[in-house]
Amino acid sequence: MSILQEALHDLLRVLTFAAWGCAVVILAMAIRLAFLRAGTLPEWRGLLTLRRPLASELSREFHAANGQLMRLMLAFAAVLGIGALLFWLDALFFPVSSN
């Protein structure tokens, strides 16, 4: 393997590791936001109640946190997809020999 191929192989591995590291950080941010959002939920009406709160009953903070959580989860899915693509490219172009 030439020096250029080894450099590209190392670059792919570093980018894959960085992408999955970013995914872990984004997931931690989403979990933190979910716990912080729990304080803005409307009160529980009872175990046997099927009624859900209306949109007008929810606070602006809840809607803002919900939108931010959705954006974080979309970013998480995108970063995981990019990491998987980089991993696939690494396996495709630089296969591991079984010698």
Biotite code that builds the C-alpha atoms (Angstrom):
import biotite.structure as struc

atoms = struc.array([
    struc.Atom([0.000, 0.000, 0.000], chain_id="A", res_id=1, res_name="MET", atom_name="CA", element="C"),
    struc.Atom([1.398, 3.378, -0.904], chain_id="A", res_id=2, res_name="SER", atom_name="CA", element="C"),
    struc.Atom([1.829, 6.266, 1.478], chain_id="A", res_id=3, res_name="ILE", atom_name="CA", element="C"),
    struc.Atom([-1.095, 8.118, -0.092], chain_id="A", res_id=4, res_name="LEU", atom_name="CA", element="C"),
    struc.Atom([-3.417, 5.140, 0.380], chain_id="A", res_id=5, res_name="GLN", atom_name="CA", element="C"),
    struc.Atom([-2.323, 4.773, 4.004], chain_id="A", res_id=6, res_name="GLU", atom_name="CA", element="C"),
    struc.Atom([-2.926, 8.481, 4.588], chain_id="A", res_id=7, res_name="ALA", atom_name="CA", element="C"),
    struc.Atom([-6.407, 8.239, 3.047], chain_id="A", res_id=8, res_name="LEU", atom_name="CA", element="C"),
    struc.Atom([-7.139, 5.142, 5.126], chain_id="A", res_id=9, res_name="HIS", atom_name="CA", element="C"),
    struc.Atom([-6.092, 6.929, 8.306], chain_id="A", res_id=10, res_name="ASP", atom_name="CA", element="C"),
    struc.Atom([-8.116, 9.997, 7.308], chain_id="A", res_id=11, res_name="LEU", atom_name="CA", element="C"),
    struc.Atom([-11.246, 7.890, 6.810], chain_id="A", res_id=12, res_name="LEU", atom_name="CA", element="C"),
    struc.Atom([-10.768, 6.275, 10.200], chain_id="A", res_id=13, res_name="ARG", atom_name="CA", element="C"),
    struc.Atom([-10.261, 9.636, 11.923], chain_id="A", res_id=14, res_name="VAL", atom_name="CA", element="C"),
    struc.Atom([-13.349, 11.120, 10.235], chain_id="A", res_id=15, res_name="LEU", atom_name="CA", element="C"),
    struc.Atom([-15.426, 8.069, 11.192], chain_id="A", res_id=16, res_name="THR", atom_name="CA", element="C"),
    struc.Atom([-14.268, 8.282, 14.797], chain_id="A", res_id=17, res_name="PHE", atom_name="CA", element="C"),
    struc.Atom([-14.995, 12.032, 14.863], chain_id="A", res_id=18, res_name="ALA", atom_name="CA", element="C"),
    struc.Atom([-18.478, 11.570, 13.384], chain_id="A", res_id=19, res_name="ALA", atom_name="CA", element="C"),
    struc.Atom([-19.431, 8.935, 15.936], chain_id="A", res_id=20, res_name="TRP", atom_name="CA", element="C"),
    struc.Atom([-17.954, 11.055, 18.720], chain_id="A", res_id=21, res_name="GLY", atom_name="CA", element="C"),
    struc.Atom([-20.166, 13.940, 17.578], chain_id="A", res_id=22, res_name="CYS", atom_name="CA", element="C"),
    struc.Atom([-23.149, 11.583, 17.599], chain_id="A", res_id=23, res_name="ALA", atom_name="CA", element="C"),
    struc.Atom([-22.449, 10.691, 21.239], chain_id="A", res_id=24, res_name="VAL", atom_name="CA", element="C"),
    struc.Atom([-22.238, 14.376, 22.177], chain_id="A", res_id=25, res_name="VAL", atom_name="CA", element="C"),
    struc.Atom([-25.490, 15.183, 20.333], chain_id="A", res_id=26, res_name="ILE", atom_name="CA", element="C"),
    struc.Atom([-27.228, 12.259, 22.037], chain_id="A", res_id=27, res_name="LEU", atom_name="CA", element="C"),
    struc.Atom([-26.042, 13.491, 25.455], chain_id="A", res_id=28, res_name="ALA", atom_name="CA", element="C"),
    struc.Atom([-27.380, 16.966, 24.637], chain_id="A", res_id=29, res_name="MET", atom_name="CA", element="C"),
    struc.Atom([-30.751, 15.477, 23.622], chain_id="A", res_id=30, res_name="ALA", atom_name="CA", element="C"),
    struc.Atom([-31.001, 13.433, 26.820], chain_id="A", res_id=31, res_name="ILE", atom_name="CA", element="C"),
    struc.Atom([-30.171, 16.515, 28.906], chain_id="A", res_id=32, res_name="ARG", atom_name="CA", element="C"),
    struc.Atom([-32.814, 18.540, 27.058], chain_id="A", res_id=33, res_name="LEU", atom_name="CA", element="C"),
    struc.Atom([-35.394, 15.777, 27.543], chain_id="A", res_id=34, res_name="ALA", atom_name="CA", element="C"),
    struc.Atom([-34.809, 15.867, 31.302], chain_id="A", res_id=35, res_name="PHE", atom_name="CA", element="C"),
    struc.Atom([-34.992, 19.659, 31.364], chain_id="A", res_id=36, res_name="LEU", atom_name="CA", element="C"),
    struc.Atom([-38.180, 19.552, 29.292], chain_id="A", res_id=37, res_name="ARG", atom_name="CA", element="C"),
    struc.Atom([-39.835, 17.279, 31.844], chain_id="A", res_id=38, res_name="ALA", atom_name="CA", element="C"),
    struc.Atom([-40.366, 20.286, 34.120], chain_id="A", res_id=39, res_name="GLY", atom_name="CA", element="C"),
    struc.Atom([-42.506, 22.054, 31.525], chain_id="A", res_id=40, res_name="THR", atom_name="CA", element="C"),
    struc.Atom([-44.910, 19.165, 30.893], chain_id="A", res_id=41, res_name="LEU", atom_name="CA", element="C"),
    struc.Atom([-48.541, 19.696, 31.932], chain_id="A", res_id=42, res_name="PRO", atom_name="CA", element="C"),
    struc.Atom([-49.710, 17.855, 35.007], chain_id="A", res_id=43, res_name="GLU", atom_name="CA", element="C"),
    struc.Atom([-50.763, 14.218, 34.733], chain_id="A", res_id=44, res_name="TRP", atom_name="CA", element="C"),
    struc.Atom([-54.525, 13.862, 34.881], chain_id="A", res_id=45, res_name="ARG", atom_name="CA", element="C"),
    struc.Atom([-54.702, 10.244, 35.970], chain_id="A", res_id=46, res_name="GLY", atom_name="CA", element="C"),
    struc.Atom([-53.914, 6.699, 34.979], chain_id="A", res_id=47, res_name="LEU", atom_name="CA", element="C"),
    struc.Atom([-57.224, 5.907, 33.269], chain_id="A", res_id=48, res_name="LEU", atom_name="CA", element="C"),
    struc.Atom([-57.536, 9.209, 31.408], chain_id="A", res_id=49, res_name="THR", atom_name="CA", element="C"),
    struc.Atom([-57.251, 9.129, 27.627], chain_id="A", res_id=50, res_name="LEU", atom_name="CA", element="C"),
    struc.Atom([-57.426, 12.896, 27.186], chain_id="A", res_id=51, res_name="ARG", atom_name="CA", element="C"),
    struc.Atom([-54.289, 14.532, 25.860], chain_id="A", res_id=52, res_name="ARG", atom_name="CA", element="C"),
    struc.Atom([-53.543, 18.191, 26.537], chain_id="A", res_id=53, res_name="PRO", atom_name="CA", element="C"),
    struc.Atom([-54.513, 20.649, 23.821], chain_id="A", res_id=54, res_name="LEU", atom_name="CA", element="C"),
    struc.Atom([-51.819, 22.639, 22.058], chain_id="A", res_id=55, res_name="ALA", atom_name="CA", element="C"),
    struc.Atom([-53.074, 25.804, 23.758], chain_id="A", res_id=56, res_name="SER", atom_name="CA", element="C"),
    struc.Atom([-52.517, 24.196, 27.174], chain_id="A", res_id=57, res_name="GLU", atom_name="CA", element="C"),
    struc.Atom([-48.811, 23.689, 26.509], chain_id="A", res_id=58, res_name="LEU", atom_name="CA", element="C"),
    struc.Atom([-46.370, 26.468, 27.341], chain_id="A", res_id=59, res_name="SER", atom_name="CA", element="C"),
    struc.Atom([-44.132, 28.299, 24.907], chain_id="A", res_id=60, res_name="ARG", atom_name="CA", element="C"),
    struc.Atom([-41.120, 26.816, 26.669], chain_id="A", res_id=61, res_name="GLU", atom_name="CA", element="C"),
    struc.Atom([-42.453, 23.321, 25.996], chain_id="A", res_id=62, res_name="PHE", atom_name="CA", element="C"),
    struc.Atom([-42.917, 24.078, 22.282], chain_id="A", res_id=63, res_name="HIS", atom_name="CA", element="C"),
    struc.Atom([-39.435, 25.624, 22.065], chain_id="A", res_id=64, res_name="ALA", atom_name="CA", element="C"),
    struc.Atom([-37.831, 22.650, 23.818], chain_id="A", res_id=65, res_name="ALA", atom_name="CA", element="C"),
    struc.Atom([-39.794, 20.230, 21.643], chain_id="A", res_id=66, res_name="ASN", atom_name="CA", element="C"),
    struc.Atom([-38.564, 21.924, 18.468], chain_id="A", res_id=67, res_name="GLY", atom_name="CA", element="C"),
    struc.Atom([-34.985, 21.927, 19.724], chain_id="A", res_id=68, res_name="GLN", atom_name="CA", element="C"),
    struc.Atom([-35.242, 18.247, 20.658], chain_id="A", res_id=69, res_name="LEU", atom_name="CA", element="C"),
    struc.Atom([-36.506, 17.415, 17.161], chain_id="A", res_id=70, res_name="MET", atom_name="CA", element="C"),
    struc.Atom([-33.593, 19.305, 15.585], chain_id="A", res_id=71, res_name="ARG", atom_name="CA", element="C"),
    struc.Atom([-31.125, 17.494, 17.843], chain_id="A", res_id=72, res_name="LEU", atom_name="CA", element="C"),
    struc.Atom([-32.548, 14.108, 16.934], chain_id="A", res_id=73, res_name="MET", atom_name="CA", element="C"),
    struc.Atom([-32.403, 14.932, 13.200], chain_id="A", res_id=74, res_name="LEU", atom_name="CA", element="C"),
    struc.Atom([-28.779, 16.009, 13.624], chain_id="A", res_id=75, res_name="ALA", atom_name="CA", element="C"),
    struc.Atom([-28.096, 12.778, 15.535], chain_id="A", res_id=76, res_name="PHE", atom_name="CA", element="C"),
    struc.Atom([-29.551, 10.682, 12.715], chain_id="A", res_id=77, res_name="ALA", atom_name="CA", element="C"),
    struc.Atom([-27.602, 12.637, 10.086], chain_id="A", res_id=78, res_name="ALA", atom_name="CA", element="C"),
    struc.Atom([-24.288, 12.294, 11.937], chain_id="A", res_id=79, res_name="VAL", atom_name="CA", element="C"),
    struc.Atom([-24.873, 8.569, 12.481], chain_id="A", res_id=80, res_name="LEU", atom_name="CA", element="C"),
    struc.Atom([-25.598, 8.193, 8.776], chain_id="A", res_id=81, res_name="GLY", atom_name="CA", element="C"),
    struc.Atom([-22.436, 10.065, 7.823], chain_id="A", res_id=82, res_name="ILE", atom_name="CA", element="C"),
    struc.Atom([-20.404, 7.902, 10.204], chain_id="A", res_id=83, res_name="GLY", atom_name="CA", element="C"),
    struc.Atom([-21.922, 4.742, 8.744], chain_id="A", res_id=84, res_name="ALA", atom_name="CA", element="C"),
    struc.Atom([-21.164, 5.972, 5.210], chain_id="A", res_id=85, res_name="LEU", atom_name="CA", element="C"),
    struc.Atom([-17.547, 6.673, 6.150], chain_id="A", res_id=86, res_name="LEU", atom_name="CA", element="C"),
    struc.Atom([-17.261, 3.248, 7.784], chain_id="A", res_id=87, res_name="PHE", atom_name="CA", element="C"),
    struc.Atom([-18.685, 1.608, 4.658], chain_id="A", res_id=88, res_name="TRP", atom_name="CA", element="C"),
    struc.Atom([-16.272, 3.534, 2.417], chain_id="A", res_id=89, res_name="LEU", atom_name="CA", element="C"),
    struc.Atom([-13.393, 2.420, 4.637], chain_id="A", res_id=90, res_name="ASP", atom_name="CA", element="C"),
    struc.Atom([-14.459, -1.223, 4.372], chain_id="A", res_id=91, res_name="ALA", atom_name="CA", element="C"),
    struc.Atom([-15.071, -0.932, 0.623], chain_id="A", res_id=92, res_name="LEU", atom_name="CA", element="C"),
    struc.Atom([-11.823, 0.721, -0.444], chain_id="A", res_id=93, res_name="PHE", atom_name="CA", element="C"),
    struc.Atom([-9.488, -0.697, 2.216], chain_id="A", res_id=94, res_name="PHE", atom_name="CA", element="C"),
    struc.Atom([-10.582, -4.272, 2.936], chain_id="A", res_id=95, res_name="PRO", atom_name="CA", element="C"),
    struc.Atom([-8.929, -6.135, 5.788], chain_id="A", res_id=96, res_name="VAL", atom_name="CA", element="C"),
    struc.Atom([-6.829, -9.054, 4.591], chain_id="A", res_id=97, res_name="SER", atom_name="CA", element="C"),
    struc.Atom([-7.357, -12.400, 6.310], chain_id="A", res_id=98, res_name="SER", atom_name="CA", element="C"),
    struc.Atom([-3.689, -13.489, 6.189], chain_id="A", res_id=99, res_name="ASN", atom_name="CA", element="C"),
])
